Amino acid sequence: MSVSHVNQRWAARMKILEERPFRHGMDSPDTPTSAHPGRIDFDIHDVVRIRLIDPSPEDLEAASNLFGRPSRRALSDPDVTVRFVENLSVRGIRFLGSEQHGFTDQGFFLLQEGTRQVKARIPFDQIGGPCEIVCKSHHGSLPLLLPIVSLAALKRECVPVHASAVVYNGVGILMAGWAHCGKTAALLRFASQGAEFVGEEWVLLNGNNQRMHGLVRPFELSYRHVANLPQVSNSVSLSKRWAFHGVGILNGLRRIIFGERPRNSPVFQGLRRATAAIEDRLRPAIEPSAIFGDRIRFGGTPADKIFLFVSHEDHRIDVEPIAPFEMARRLTFLVQHELTPLLRHYGAYRFAFPSQKNDLIENAAEYSLEILARALHGKETCLVRLPYPHVFPELFNTIQPYCKPATPAAVESMHTLP
């Protein structure tokens, strides 16, 4: 690829990023860091500062998909630095059994799957403090960057939760849960009722001021989102809508063929997996502004109501108040699950360097629980059980009565729950 072509792609990518809305309270009218093409900074709500050095257009796009728009001003002393290099060759490397990891006396490396080529050097002993990751350029992927940033936030009393968040009628609402549990469906339905966007998939909960911060970044839609919500369908290209229509036809045929017969047969399971695979490949990523317009909260907002979504086999939607500390315990395990990819690689790192321990990584669950307990103290917290696939209007209609401003009696009752 010629230098001129790379420069053209860089300029086109930076033009797209410049057209995204500013993050009020974090960005300033100073010279954007894009004026220095070799260095791009991201400021995650003054909690974590990230710097990319010499990213390719693909690398920059991958970071923007994770963290939103780059900062308008250069940041001093980044917490996480990602340095991109054209060639990441290492001499005298030793490999671990799966060929996903390698190490020398000087560092620990992640390998490209199925090869022995190095794709990144990860300083596990430095995670939580200032650290520098070295990545092979032009891959369009940033290995372990999101969990590394999550741990840096945890060190600063903020817990990253897998959740959707909105402000509805002045009430801050956080909806957490495992993947495919209904969070995005609820977020989109709240959008249709005039709610403001806070975050999707990755939301920080601050243990000191009980506020939540999201990332204004693209998020993915599924077939059911497009099929059930007209205002969402209009934000998706016509070709994607037709493709999703085909997925709907496949689902209809599956119901006709199998009806009420047992669904554990190999044919049914094979058809279900094939349909799901097609749907996953079709998922369009859209900007929050395509759904919420200018109703986007760029700064922190109080987390007033916290819901934990869990799917069940019943066709009903149940809402059960639970104690804030019980919610904190469950969210702690959700946080641990999101850190699983990093923890798996950290185990290999400890095998290679048994004397080099990272206390933050090894005690992340304890730190998370302590911070979450403070963040949720005095809040209204509820467990929501719902069917899958989700019933969109019914989900909103069921939880909406629980989204009113808290009364002193309601807060007191949360503390008396078993």
C-alpha positions in Angstrom: 0.0 0.0 0.0 1.5 3.4 -1.0 2.2 6.2 1.4 -0.2 8.5 -0.4 -3.0 5.9 -0.1 -2.4 5.5 3.6 -2.4 9.3 4.1 -5.7 9.5 2.2 -7.3 6.8 4.4 -6.0 8.6 7.5 -7.5 11.9 6.4 -10.8 10.3 5.6 -11.0 8.6 9.0 -10.1 11.7 10.9 -12.8 13.6 8.9 -15.4 11.1 10.2 -14.1 11.4 13.7 -14.1 15.2 13.5 -17.8 15.1 12.5 -18.8 13.2 15.6 -20.3 15.4 18.4 -17.8 16.7 21.1 -17.8 15.3 24.5 -18.7 18.3 26.6 -16.7 18.6 29.8 -13.8 16.5 28.4 -12.9 18.1 25.1 -11.8 21.6 24.5 -11.4 23.8 21.4 -7.6 23.4 21.6 -5.7 21.9 18.7 -6.9 18.3 18.3 -4.4 15.6 18.7 -5.1 14.6 15.1 -2.9 17.6 14.2 0.0 15.2 15.2 -0.8 12.1 13.1 1.6 10.0 15.1 -0.2 10.5 18.4 -3.9 10.1 19.2 -5.3 10.5 22.7 -8.6 9.3 24.3 -9.9 10.6 27.6 -12.3 8.3 29.4 -14.2 10.8 31.6 -11.0 12.0 33.3 -10.7 8.5 34.8 -8.4 6.7 32.3 -6.2 8.4 29.6 -5.2 6.4 26.6 -2.6 7.3 24.0 -2.0 5.6 20.6 1.4 6.1 19.0 1.7 5.6 15.2 -1.6 3.8 14.7 -2.7 2.9 11.1 -6.2 3.9 10.0 -7.4 0.4 10.8 -5.9 0.7 14.3 -7.5 4.1 14.9 -10.9 2.9 13.8 -10.7 -0.1 16.2 -9.9 2.3 19.1 -12.7 4.6 18.1 -15.1 1.7 18.1 -14.0 0.9 21.6 -13.8 4.4 23.1 -15.6 6.8 20.9 -14.1 10.1 19.6 -10.5 11.0 20.4 -9.8 13.9 22.7 -9.6 17.4 21.3 -6.5 18.2 23.3 -3.2 16.4 24.0 -3.2 14.7 27.3 -0.2 14.6 29.7 0.9 11.4 31.4 -1.4 8.7 29.8 -2.4 5.8 31.9 -2.2 3.3 29.0 0.0 3.8 25.9 -0.4 1.6 22.8 2.6 1.8 20.5 2.2 0.4 17.0 5.1 -1.0 15.0 5.4 -2.5 11.5 7.4 -5.5 12.6 7.3 -7.1 16.1 10.0 -9.8 15.7 11.5 -11.2 18.9 14.7 -13.2 19.2 15.0 -16.2 21.6 11.3 -16.5 22.2 9.9 -19.5 24.1 6.4 -20.8 23.4 3.7 -22.1 25.6 1.7 -25.2 24.5 -1.3 -23.7 22.7 1.0 -21.4 20.7 -1.1 -18.4 21.8 1.7 -17.1 24.1 5.4 -16.6 24.1 8.0 -15.1 26.3 11.6 -14.1 26.7 13.5 -12.8 29.8 12.4 -9.3 28.9 8.7 -9.7 28.1 5.5 -11.6 27.5 3.9 -11.8 24.1 0.5 -12.7 22.5 0.8 -14.6 19.2 -1.4 -14.6 16.1 -3.7 -17.6 16.2 -2.4 -20.6 14.4 1.1 -19.0 13.9 4.1 -18.2 15.9 4.1 -14.6 14.8 4.0 -12.0 17.6 1.1 -9.6 17.6 1.5 -7.8 20.9 3.7 -7.4 24.0 1.6 -7.1 27.2 3.2 -5.8 30.4 0.9 -7.7 32.9 3.0 -6.6 35.9 2.3 -2.9 35.1 -1.5 -3.1 34.4 -3.3 -0.7 36.7 -0.5 1.8 36.7 1.2 3.5 33.7 1.9 0.8 31.1 2.8 0.6 27.5 1.5 -2.1 25.1 3.3 -2.7 21.9 1.1 -4.0 19.0 1.7 -5.0 15.4 0.2 -2.3 13.2 -2.5 -2.6 10.5 -4.4 -5.4 12.2 -7.4 -3.4 13.2 -7.5 -5.1 16.6 -6.3 -4.1 20.0 -5.6 -7.2 22.1 -6.9 -7.0 25.6 -7.1 -3.2 25.5 -10.6 -2.9 26.9 -10.0 -5.1 29.9 -6.7 -3.4 30.6 -8.5 0.0 30.5 -11.2 -1.5 32.8 -8.6 -2.5 35.4 -7.0 1.0 35.2 -10.5 2.4 35.9 -10.9 0.0 38.8 -7.7 1.3 40.3 -9.4 4.7 40.3 -12.5 3.6 42.2 -14.7 3.1 39.0 -16.1 -0.3 38.1 -16.8 -1.1 34.4 -20.2 -2.9 34.2 -21.6 -4.7 31.2 -24.7 -2.7 31.0 -26.9 -0.2 29.1 -27.7 3.1 30.7 -30.2 6.0 30.1 -31.7 9.0 31.8 -35.5 8.7 31.7 -37.7 11.5 33.1 -34.7 12.7 35.1 -33.9 9.3 36.6 -30.6 7.6 35.9 -31.3 3.9 34.9 -28.6 1.2 34.7 -29.6 -2.1 33.1 -26.9 -4.8 33.5 -26.6 -8.5 32.6 -25.0 -11.2 30.6 -24.8 -10.8 26.8 -28.1 -11.2 24.9 -30.2 -10.7 28.1 -32.3 -7.8 26.9 -30.2 -4.7 27.8 -30.1 -3.3 24.3 -33.8 -4.1 23.7 -34.7 -2.1 26.8 -32.3 0.8 25.8 -33.9 1.1 22.4 -37.4 1.1 23.9 -36.4 3.8 26.3 -35.1 5.8 23.4 -38.5 5.7 21.7 -39.9 7.2 24.9 -37.6 10.2 24.9 -34.9 8.9 27.2 -31.3 10.3 27.0 -28.4 8.0 26.1 -25.7 7.4 28.7 -23.9 4.2 27.5 -24.2 0.8 26.0 -22.2 -2.4 26.7 -19.5 -0.6 28.9 -20.6 1.7 31.7 -18.4 3.0 34.6 -19.9 3.1 38.1 -18.1 5.4 40.5 -17.9 4.2 44.0 -17.2 7.7 45.5 -19.9 9.8 44.0 -22.4 7.0 42.8 -22.4 8.4 39.3 -22.3 6.5 36.0 -20.4 7.3 32.8 -20.8 5.7 29.4 -19.0 5.8 26.1 -20.5 7.5 23.1 -19.5 4.8 20.6 -21.2 2.7 17.9 -23.2 -0.3 19.1 -24.6 -3.3 17.3 -28.2 -4.1 16.5 -29.7 -7.6 16.1 -32.4 -8.9 13.8 -35.0 -8.6 16.5 -34.2 -5.0 17.3 -34.7 -4.1 13.6 -37.9 -6.3 13.2 -39.6 -5.0 16.4 -38.8 -1.3 16.6 -39.7 0.8 13.6 -37.6 3.8 14.7 -34.6 1.4 14.7 -35.4 0.0 11.3 -35.2 3.4 9.7 -31.6 3.8 10.9 -30.4 0.7 9.1 -29.6 0.5 5.4 -32.1 -1.1 3.0 -29.8 -3.9 2.1 -29.4 -4.9 5.8 -33.2 -4.7 6.3 -33.7 -7.1 3.4 -31.0 -9.4 4.8 -32.7 -9.4 8.2 -36.0 -10.1 6.5 -34.4 -13.3 5.1 -33.4 -14.2 8.7 -37.0 -13.7 9.7 -38.2 -16.1 7.0 -35.7 -18.7 8.2 -37.0 -18.4 11.7 -40.5 -18.7 10.5 -39.7 -21.9 8.5 -38.0 -23.3 11.6 -41.2 -22.8 13.7 -43.4 -24.3 10.9 -41.2 -27.4 10.5 -40.6 -28.2 14.1 -43.7 -26.7 15.8 -43.9 -28.0 19.3 -41.6 -31.0 18.7 -38.5 -31.5 20.9 -35.9 -28.8 20.0 -32.8 -30.8 21.0 -32.6 -32.7 17.8 -29.4 -32.3 15.7 -31.4 -30.9 12.7 -33.1 -28.2 14.8 -29.9 -27.3 16.6 -28.0 -27.1 13.3 -30.6 -24.9 11.8 -30.7 -22.7 14.9 -26.9 -22.3 14.8 -26.8 -21.5 11.1 -29.5 -18.8 11.5 -27.6 -17.3 14.5 -24.4 -17.3 12.6 -26.0 -15.5 9.7 -27.6 -13.0 12.0 -24.3 -12.3 13.8 -22.6 -11.5 10.5 -25.3 -9.1 9.6 -25.3 -7.0 12.8 -25.0 -3.3 11.8 -23.1 -0.9 14.1 -24.8 2.5 14.5 -23.9 5.7 16.2 -26.1 6.5 19.3 -27.1 9.7 17.6 -28.9 7.7 14.9 -31.4 6.5 17.6 -31.3 9.2 20.3 -30.6 12.3 18.1 -29.1 15.0 20.4 -30.4 13.3 23.6 -26.9 12.2 24.7 -25.4 12.7 28.2 -21.7 13.3 27.8 -20.9 13.8 31.5 -21.6 11.6 34.5 -25.1 11.2 35.9 -26.4 9.7 39.1 -27.2 6.0 38.9 -30.7 6.0 40.6 -32.2 2.7 39.5 -30.2 -0.5 38.8 -31.8 -3.5 37.1 -30.1 -6.9 36.5 -31.6 -8.8 33.6 -31.8 -12.6 33.6 -33.5 -14.7 30.9 -35.8 -17.6 31.9 -38.1 -20.1 30.3 -41.4 -18.6 31.5 -43.3 -16.2 29.1 -43.8 -13.7 31.9 -41.6 -10.8 32.9 -41.0 -10.6 36.6 -39.4 -7.7 38.6 -38.2 -8.5 42.1 -36.5 -5.9 44.4 -33.3 -7.2 45.8 -30.9 -5.7 48.4 -28.2 -3.3 47.0 -25.4 -5.5 48.5 -26.9 -8.6 46.8 -26.8 -6.6 43.5 -23.2 -5.6 44.2 -22.3 -9.3 44.6 -23.9 -10.4 41.4 -22.4 -7.5 39.4 -19.0 -8.5 40.8 -19.2 -11.8 39.1 -20.4 -10.1 35.9 -17.3 -7.9 36.0 -15.1 -11.0 36.5 -16.7 -12.7 33.5 -15.9 -9.6 31.3 -12.2 -9.9 32.5 -12.0 -13.6 31.6 -10.0 -13.1 28.4 -7.3 -11.1 30.3 -7.3 -13.5 33.2 -6.7 -16.5 30.9 -3.7 -14.8 29.4 -2.5 -13.6 32.9 -2.4 -17.3 34.0 0.0 -18.0 31.2 2.0 -14.9 32.2 2.3 -16.2 35.8 3.5 -19.6 34.4 6.2 -17.8 32.5 7.1 -15.4 35.3 5.9 -17.0 38.6 7.6 -14.4 40.8 5.9 -11.4 39.0 2.5 -10.9 40.6 -0.1 -8.2 39.8 -2.2 -7.6 43.0 -4.8 -5.6 41.1 -5.5 -8.4 38.7 -5.5 -11.1 41.4 -7.8 -9.1 43.7 -10.0 -7.6 41.1 -13.1 -9.3 42.5 -12.5 -8.0 46.0 -11.9 -4.5 44.7 -14.9 -4.6 42.5 -17.2 -5.7 45.3 -16.0 -3.0 47.7 -16.5 -0.3 45.1 -19.9 -1.6 43.9 -21.2 -1.8 47.5 -20.5 1.9 47.9 -21.8 2.8 44.4 -25.1 1.1 45.1 -25.6 2.1 48.7 -29.1 3.6 49.1 -30.1 2.8 45.6 -33.2 0.9 44.3 -32.0 -2.4 42.8 -34.2 -5.0 41.1 -33.8 -8.4 39.4 -35.7 -8.7 36.1 -36.6 -12.2 34.8 -37.7 -12.1 31.2 -38.2 -14.6 28.3 -35.9 -15.0 25.3 -36.5 -13.9 22.6 -37.5 -10.7 24.3 -41.0 -9.1 24.1 -40.1 -5.4 23.4 -43.2 -3.4 24.4 -43.9 -5.6 27.4 -40.4 -5.3 28.7 -40.6 -1.6 28.9 -44.1 -1.5 30.2 -43.1 -3.9 33.0 -40.1 -2.0 34.3 -41.3 1.5 33.6 -43.3 1.7 36.9 -40.0 1.0 38.8 -38.3 4.0 37.1 -40.0 6.8 39.0 -37.9 9.0 41.4 -37.1 7.2 44.6 -39.1 8.0 47.8 -37.5 7.9 51.2 -39.8 4.9 52.1 -38.6 3.0 49.0 -35.0 3.6 49.8 -35.5 2.5 53.4 -37.2 -0.7 52.2 -34.2 -1.7 50.1 -32.1 -1.8 53.2 -34.5 -4.1 55.0 -34.6 -6.7 52.2 -33.0 -10.1 53.2 
